[in-house]
Structure formats: structure tokens, C-alpha cells
Amino acid sequence: MDLGQLVIDNQLIAMIRKFVAGVQVNDETLATDTIHAVGAGGEYLSHEHTLRHMAEASQPKLFDRRVREEWLELGGSDLTARARAEATRVLEQHQIEPLQDDISAEIRRIVQKADREAG
């Protein structure tokens, strides 16, 4: 099993989920008030509305969207290298949250029942 490939697959699944969730169309997302306020030829990138909604866009960690020159200046690592580094980071740093006591007790109960039934 390639853990780097697992990390890539996880990122792709997140991107697909974002895509199939669709785009909300309402007064807030249409931003007609903002369009009228900024006007033709205006600059939207630093507008509060744009900043508020930027996080809604797909923000993959592994797929580098920088221009080639900047990417090369920062080492030019490829997808495979970034995925393997992320897999290593997760293995070294990830902390599993302990299960709640009632959930642990229920799991123990289910396993004990299965053991009894299996003989």
C-alpha cells in the first residue's frame, strides 16, 4: 500500500465532494450589492465579501496552484513528494481523540456478544 497515494486519493475525494455539493445561488452568493458597490472595472479581491467567501472555494493542500516560477523557487516538489511528506507528517504527528466512555463501553459490549456467539 502506498500511503502517499492514499493521501492523494483523500484529497481527490474532498475535491469531488466539494464539486458534487453544487453551488449555492442566493442573494449573498450572487453578490449583486457588492457588484453595484464596486462598479464596473472595480477591484473585488480585497473586498470584504470576497474575503468572506474565499474559504468556500476548493483549497487542496497537495495540488500546487502557484505559477511555475514561484513553484520552482520553493523547491519544485512534485505531487508524489508532497503526498509522501504529508503521509509521514500524519503518521508522526496525528493524535487520535479518545472515544467517549459510553461509546467504548458499547463497542466492548458488541465484541463480547460476538465472542460469546462465536463460541
Steps between C-alpha positions, in 0.01 A plus 500: 500500500635841406413743779581793274239376252251469786561866586450599133179297484374669816566843347323402177198373691478830689513691171230278346275544803538875468410481131193277538369715786424758235495876512260689718312771315345762724522874566821458701682284245384704200652806671299748298535761777877460487504517121303826508718642779829420326379588153628422154877470485521485879718270707327217686788295641546709814129563551357368828243285316771328295714435807201360687427251222854400398503200735206354308721440197687173468829538685695180443817466706686270262421645159728800459332786316790745507656630182789287379771753592382525861457122519859452382633761744334307784666174399275376220381193691267275305169358614649165599763662722243727668262208556773283654608787724139551612460127570818508711378810686167336577667182624737695724268771633137392484338455839191283516224640715395246761151358470239615746454253786147404396615425145793290625265307728260434211782373278621268781142373543467426127838319487419295812164401353666398171762297692227317694305424183814376322575267788 
